[in-house]
Amino acid sequence: MTRLLIRRGIAVDTMPPMAMTLRLDDAEAAALRKRADLEERSMQDIARAAIREYIEHHSRSDLIDSVLDTQLPRFAEALDRLGR
């Protein structure tokens, strides 16, 4: 049985971390290096935090969109009346 833990909007199971290569152009690499130096963190830490933030933001947006898609039709008549 695989355990699944949701941490910061990201599903984490029993699989080990995955390595990947991220290709940046010169301007992106320089900006990332500058940010890492300013925060006294590694470039990898900054990139991973940015990915987590992106996923959390979009996961939240998707959830809100889903709720609105299902709930707004239920209240369409009432919202129409309130708008008059």
C-alpha positions as CSV (number, residue, x, y, z in Angstrom):
1,M,0.0,0.0,0.0
2,T,1.4,3.4,-1.0
3,R,1.0,6.2,1.5
4,L,0.2,9.6,0.1
5,L,0.9,12.8,2.0
6,I,-0.2,16.2,0.7
7,R,2.4,18.8,1.6
8,R,2.0,22.4,0.4
9,G,-0.4,21.3,-2.4
10,I,2.1,18.7,-3.7
11,A,1.4,15.0,-3.3
12,V,4.3,13.2,-1.8
13,D,4.4,9.4,-1.7
14,T,7.0,6.9,-0.8
15,M,9.0,7.4,-4.0
16,P,12.4,9.0,-3.6
17,P,13.0,12.5,-4.9
18,M,13.5,12.8,-8.6
19,A,16.5,14.5,-10.2
20,M,15.9,16.7,-13.2
21,T,17.8,19.1,-15.4
22,L,16.5,22.7,-15.7
23,R,17.8,24.6,-18.6
24,L,17.8,28.4,-18.2
25,D,19.0,31.1,-20.6
26,D,21.7,33.4,-19.5
27,A,19.4,36.1,-18.2
28,E,17.3,33.6,-16.2
29,A,20.4,32.0,-14.7
30,A,21.8,35.4,-13.8
31,A,18.6,36.4,-12.1
32,L,18.4,33.2,-10.2
33,R,22.0,33.4,-9.1
34,K,21.4,37.0,-7.9
35,R,18.3,36.1,-6.0
36,A,20.1,33.1,-4.4
37,D,23.0,35.4,-3.4
38,L,20.7,38.0,-1.9
39,E,18.8,35.4,0.1
40,E,22.0,33.5,1.0
41,R,20.4,30.3,-0.3
42,S,21.2,27.9,-3.1
43,M,19.9,28.3,-6.6
44,Q,18.3,24.9,-6.2
45,D,16.4,26.0,-3.0
46,I,15.1,29.1,-4.8
47,A,14.0,27.2,-7.9
48,R,12.3,24.5,-5.8
49,A,10.4,27.2,-3.7
50,A,9.3,28.8,-6.9
51,I,7.9,25.5,-8.3
52,R,6.1,24.9,-5.0
53,E,4.6,28.4,-5.0
54,Y,3.5,28.0,-8.6
55,I,1.8,24.6,-7.9
56,E,0.1,25.9,-4.8
57,H,-1.2,29.0,-6.5
58,H,-2.5,27.1,-9.5
59,S,-3.9,24.3,-7.4
60,R,-5.9,26.9,-5.4
61,S,-7.1,28.6,-8.5
62,D,-8.2,25.3,-10.0
63,L,-10.1,24.5,-6.8
64,I,-11.8,27.9,-6.8
65,D,-12.8,27.5,-10.5
66,S,-14.2,24.1,-9.8
67,V,-16.3,25.3,-6.9
68,L,-17.6,28.3,-8.9
69,D,-18.4,26.0,-11.8
70,T,-20.5,23.7,-9.6
71,Q,-22.0,26.3,-7.2
72,L,-22.8,29.3,-9.3
73,P,-25.5,27.5,-11.4
74,R,-27.3,26.6,-8.2
75,F,-27.6,30.2,-7.2
76,A,-27.9,31.7,-10.7
77,E,-31.5,32.8,-10.2
78,A,-30.8,34.4,-6.8
79,L,-27.7,36.2,-8.2
80,D,-29.8,37.4,-11.1
81,R,-32.4,38.8,-8.8
82,L,-29.8,40.5,-6.6
83,G,-28.3,42.1,-9.7
84,R,-31.5,43.9,-10.6
